[in-house]
C-alpha cells in the first residue's frame, strides 16, 4: 500500500485532501497542531475508507519539527508516494500592531517548515517510481494584501519556491505542484477575526473544502504546476497583472481592513 503524508490535516482543505487520497486507497500519515480534531478526523477517515491512518500532533513553528515528522514516519518511507505541505496560518490586522513574534511564527510555519519538510522528504520521494509533492499556497500569492501582509507575502514565497523546485526536479520521479485556493469554507475568515464586511465578501466566492480537495488531488496526479480551483479564483489569479498595483492593493485593503481597530488580530489556520 502506498502512503501519503499531509500536514495541517485535522480539518479544512488538509482533511479534504486526505479523504480524496484515502478514497484512492492511500494509507495516511496525518500531522496537525490540533490533536483532538486530528484524532476525530483520523477515526472518521479510517472508518469510512478502511485504510490505515496514523497521526502526529506537533507544532510546525517549533524548530526541529521536520526532523520529528521524518523520524515518526520512517517505517512508511518505502511506500511514501505523496507529500502535501498544507499547514499554514495568517493574522489579520495592522502590521505594526501585531506582535512581531506572532508574525515571525507565520514565517516559521508557512515558509521554514515547508522548506524543511520538502528538503527532508525529497530523497525519500525520489526512491519511488513516481511520487508527488503538493505545496499549498493561496490566491493572495499573486498580489500584495494590506492587513494580511505577512500571510500574503509567505504565499508569494510558496508559489515562487514551488515553481523553481518543479523545474529542478523535472527529470526526476517527483512531480511538484502548487495548490492555489481562494476563499474556502474552512472558517479561515472567522478564525482570523475578520469583520462582517469581509465575511460577506468571502461568502460570494466560497468553495467547500471538499470541492477544493477533489480538484487538488485530480490536478496533482495530472502533474499540473498550478492548481487553481474555481473559475472566480482563476480570474483572481489572471486579472491583477493587467491593473496598476496600487489599484489592486486598494481593493484588497478595503476588503481586509479591520473595521474595529480595538479588536486584536486573531490567528487563522489554513
N, C-alpha and C positions, 0 to 999 in steps of 0.2 A: 504493500500500500504506500502511495506517495503521501507526503505531508506538506502542509502549508503553515507558515508562521506569520501571525498577524499581530501587530501592536495596536493599542487603542481599540481592543476587540470587545469590550464589555457591552457596548451599545452603539447606536448610530450606524454610520457607514461601515465601521470596522466589523460590527456584528453582522451586518447585512452581507458583506463580502464573505465572511466566514460561513454564513448559511449557504451562499451560492457555491462555494468550494466544497462544502460538506455534501451538497446535493450531487456534486460531480464525483463523490467518493473519496475525497481527500480526508485524511486524518488531520486534526487541528492542534496547533500549538498556539495558545492564546495568551496575550500579555496585556495587562492594564493596571492602572493605579488603583482602580476601584475593585477591591477584592470581592465584596459582596455581590455586586452586579455581575462581575466576571463569572462567579460560581453559578449564578442563576442562568446566565446565557449559556454556559458550558453544559449544564444539565439539560437545558431545553434542546440544544443542537444535538446532543448525544441521543436524546430520546427520539427526536424527530427523524434523524438521518442514520442512526445506528453506526456512527463512526467514532473512533477514539478521539477524545477531546481532553487535552491536558492544559493546565493553566498555571500562570506565574503572575503573582502580584508584585509589581515593582514600580518605582518612580523613575521615569526616564530622565528626569532632570538631575538625578544623582550621578556623580562620576562613577564609572565602572559598571553602569547598568548593561551596556552592550556585552561586556565580558561575562556578566552574570547570566544573561539570556543565552549566550553561546554555550556556556558550561551546562546549564539546565537542559538545553535541547540536544546535547551531544549524542544521546542514544539514537536520535532520529535523523542525524545528519546524512546517513547513506540514502535515506528516502526523501530528503527535503528538496522539494521542487519549486515551491513558491514562497517568496518573502514579500510581505506587504508592510511597508512603513506608513502606517496610518495615524499613529498617535500625534497629537498636536493641540495647542490651545492658543487663545488670544485674550487680550484685555482691551476693553472699550473705555476710552476716556482721553483726556488731555495728556500728552506725553510727560509734561513737566510735573504733573500732579500724581502720577502713578509711581510708586516706589521703584527705584532702579533695580533692586534685587528681583522684583517680580517680573520686570521686563527682560532682565537677563535670563530668567527662567524660561521665557518663551524661546530665546535663542538656544538654550540648552536642550529643550525638547524638540523644537521644530527643525533645528539645524544640526547641532552637535550630535544628538542621539541618532538622528537619521544617518548622518555620515558614519558614525561609529558602527552602527548595526550593519550598514551596507558593506563597510570595509571588512568587518569581522566575518560576514557570511558569504561574500563573493567567492572565496576559494572553495567553499562547500558547494555552492550552486554550480560552479564550474565542473564539478565531478559528475554532474548529471548529463545525460544525452541531450536533454532540453530542460531549461529552467527559466523562471520568470521573476523579475523584481519590479514591484509596483510601489512608487513613491506617491503619496497623496498630497496634492497642492490645493489650490483654490483659485477661483476666477479673479480674486484680488491680486494674483501674481502679475496681471497684465497692466496694473496701474498703481499709482500712489493712492492711499486711502487715509485721509486725515481722521484722527481719533481711533484708528485701528492700525496705526502706522507700523509698529514693530511686527505685528502679525502679518500684514500685507508684504512687508519687506522680507520676512522669513519665507513666505511662499514664493516670492520672486526668486529667492535663492534656490528653492526646491526645483522649480522648472528649469532654471539655468543649469544647475548641477545634474539633473536627470538627463537632459538632452546631451550634455557633454559626455556623461558616463555611457549613455546609449551608443554614441559614436565610437568611444574607445572599445566597447565590447561587441561591436557589430559583427566581428568574425568569430566570436565565442559562442558557446551554447546558451548564454544568458541573454534573454530578451528583456530590455529595460523600458518601462512605460511610466507616464505620469498621469494620474487621475486628477482632473481639474473640475471639481464640483462647484456649483454655485449655491444659492440658497436651498438648504435641505432641511426637512422637518426632523431635526435631531436635537432640539432645544438649544442649539448654539446661540441664537439671538437672545433667548430668555435668560440663559445662564450668564451671558455677558452683561446682564443688567441693562440692556438697551431699552429705550423707551417705546411708547405706543406707536409713534410715527415710523420707527424703524421696523417694528413688528409688522405693521400694516403693509409696508413696502415689501418686506421679505415674503409675506404670505401670498403676494400676487404671483410669485415665481417659484414657490416651494415645490420641490420634488420630494418624494418619500425616500428614506434611506434604502428601502428595498429596490426601488427603481434604479437608484444610483449604483447599488451593489451589483445588480444584474448587468447593467451596461459596463461597469468596471471590469468584471470578470470576462465578459464577452470580448471587450477591447483588448484586455491583457493577453488572452490566448490568440488573438489575431495579430499580436505584435505591434499594436499602434503606439506611436510615440507619445501623443497627447490624446487623452480620452476625456472629452468634454460632454457630459450628459445633458441632454435637453437643448431644444432649439434656441430658447432665450439665452441660455448660457453661452452657446456658440456665437450668438450675436454680441453678447457682452465681451467675448474674447476678441471679436473681429473689429468692432467699430471704434474702440478708443484710439486706435492708431491713426484714424482719419480726422481726429479733432484735436485742437490745442490741449496740451496737458493741463493748463490752468482751468479750462472749461470742464474737463473730466474730473479734476480734483474738486472743483466747486460742487459738482453734483454729488460726488461721493461724500464730501464733507457735510453736505446738507442732510444726507441720509443718516450718517453715523454720529453727527454731533449730539452729545448728551444734552437733553433738554432740561434736566435737573442737575445743575452744576454742583450741588451739595451732596449728590449721591456718589459714593465711592465706586470706583471701577470694580468690576467683578470678573472672575476667571471664567473662560468658556473653553471647554474641551471639544475637539472635533471627533 
